[in-house]
Amino acid sequence: MRILLVEDDPSLASGIRLALKPEHYTVDHLSDGTTALNALKEGEPFDAVILDLGLPRMDGMEVLNAVRRHGSQVPILVLTARDAVDDRIAGLDAGADDYLTKPFEVAELKARLRALLRRSQGQVSSILSYRGIRLDPHTLNVSFQGQDISLSRRELTLLQEFMSHPGRVFTRDTLARLVYGWDEDVESNAIEVHIHHIRRKLFTDVIRTVRGIGYVMDKPSKDDS
């Protein structure tokens, strides 16, 4: 899962990124509203946004309104020191999916983010399943036909993304941004290597190559469990 964090306090942003790292999120950080809005309008593949309201260049509420006017349905968790009831109502009415006031507990932030992502994907249960594969986003445990499977952090990130969006074709560039974000250099064949390892640990056609485009996890048939 790729998260955009928009927060102008460097220490808080660093703390949030550190806290979310064990959850296997790829967290990209921006510190002003204008840059964040541009990134979201350009269609960067974010699964959710954590948005502060008190931002330089463009206020977070303006960003929120502009994103929704643009038609984006990306889940947005507002994170702010503005704790008045009227402020919370204004944020939710503007299109925020949830609202968390500072100071906050990291455990609550994680829980709200998990719930927000589940709702956005239409998941009643948080457990992801596909053709004998089960992935628990909470514990990060993966099993296949009842046997535990060990995956690297990036392999797990890729598998979770594919299982969350069966039938969606991902380009190599999109997958690279989902796994590595903006901050890391990516080897030209990195995604191919990760997918090769996933296939070897599970089964060959778990992820199908779409020649010249990228990869897809096909939607399971009625006979698949």
Secondary structure, 3 states (H helix, E strand, C coil): CEEEEECCCHHHHHHHHHHHHHHCCEEEEECCHHHHHHHHHCCCCCCEEEEECCCCCCCHHHHHHHHHHCCCCCCEEEEECCCCHHHHHHHHHCCCCEEEECCCCHHHHHHHHHHHHHHHCCCCCCCEEECCEEEECCCCEEEECCEEECCCHHHHHHHHHHHHCCCCEEEHHHHHHHHHCCCCCCCCCHHHHHHHHHHHHCCHHHCEEECCCEEECCCCCCCCC
